[in-house]
Amino acid sequence: MTDEDPAHAADDPVTAIRNVGPAMARALADAGILSATALRALGADEAYGRMLAAGHRPHFIGYCVLIMGLQGRPWNDCQGAEKAALRLRFDAIVAGRSAGTGPAIERILDEIGTGLRR
């Protein structure tokens, strides 16, 4: 969580960042990220990890929205080798946040490859 001043967040909404709409803003708020300044300071990887820790389900496009938005680019601008590299980063964030969490049966199913698709 962050120790942001909510008054400052009102003057600097996360929706000021390209691609960040109401749904992403709510997910970021759930993770304690209330302002565009805080999101820029954390960066997409840390912010996305915090969203996962707050209980949001992993979604690669959502991750790309943050990356591209912080770069001032359209959400669908990422292609080819850049997209493949982002997928590796996304998978690492998801694996790092989900390791050892959840019901034991879910961890076992993940280990043998029959768990939830992520």
N, C-alpha and C positions, 0 to 999 in steps of 0.2 A: 504494500500500500504506500501511497505518497502522503506527505503532510502538507498538501497544497491548501492555500487559502481559497475557499469557495468563491469569495468575492472576486478574486483575480481570475478564476476560471470563467466566470460569467463574462468578463471582458476579453477573454482569450479562448473561445470555445474550440474544442477539438474539430468541430465541423468547419472551422476555417481552413483546415487542411484538405487539399483536393482529395476527392473520393470518399471522404468520411461523412456518411449520412447518419440519420437518426439511429438506425439499428447498431451500427458500429460505435456510435457515440455512447449508446447505452451499455454495450459490452465493455468499452473502455472505462466507463464510470464504475461498472461493477468491479473492475480491476483497480479502482482508485486513481485512474488517470482522468483528470477533470479538465485539463487545459491543453491547448496546442503546444505551448512552451514545454510542459511536462512530457508530452508525447515525443517531441523532438529531442529532448534531453535523454530520454530513455532509449530511443531508437525502436525500430520495428520489432526486432527479435525479442528484446526484453518485454516490450509492451504486449506482444502476442503471447509470450510465456505467462505473463501475469493474467491475461484473459483466460488462458487454459486453467491456470491455478484457481481462478474465480469460478470455474465450473462450465465454461463455454466449450462446446465441442470443436475439435480441430476442423478447419476447412481451408484448403490450400488457396482458394480464390480470396478469402478474407485476408490471409497473410499477404498475398500479392497486392491487395488493395492498400494495405498499410505501407508496404515497401514503395510502391509506385507513387502513392500520395505524398509521402515524405520527400520524394524526389521531384514532386510537381508534375508527374506524368499521369496520363490516363491509366486506369486500372488494368486495361487489357493490352498495354504497350509491351509487356514482357513476352519474349518469344525465344525460341532456339536455345542456344547454350546458356543464356542468362536465365531462362525459365528453368532449365535443368538444374542449374546451380542453386536457384532459389528453392527448388523442390528438395534438394539435399539438406539445405538449412532448415526448411520447414520440418522435414522428417526428424532431424536431430532435435529440434525444439520439442516436438510432440513426444519423442522417445524419452527425452530428459524429464519432461513433466509427468509422464505417465508411468515411469519405471517404479514398480513397487506399490502402485496405488490401485484402488479398486478392489472388488471382491476377488478372492483367491481363485475361484473358478474362471473368472475373466482373464486373469494373468496366465493361467494354465492353457486356456483356449488360445490366447495370443501366442504363447510359446510354440504350440503345435500348428499354428497357422489357420485356426478355424474360429478365431475370435471376431469381434466387431471389425468391420472394414473401416479403416481410417484413412 
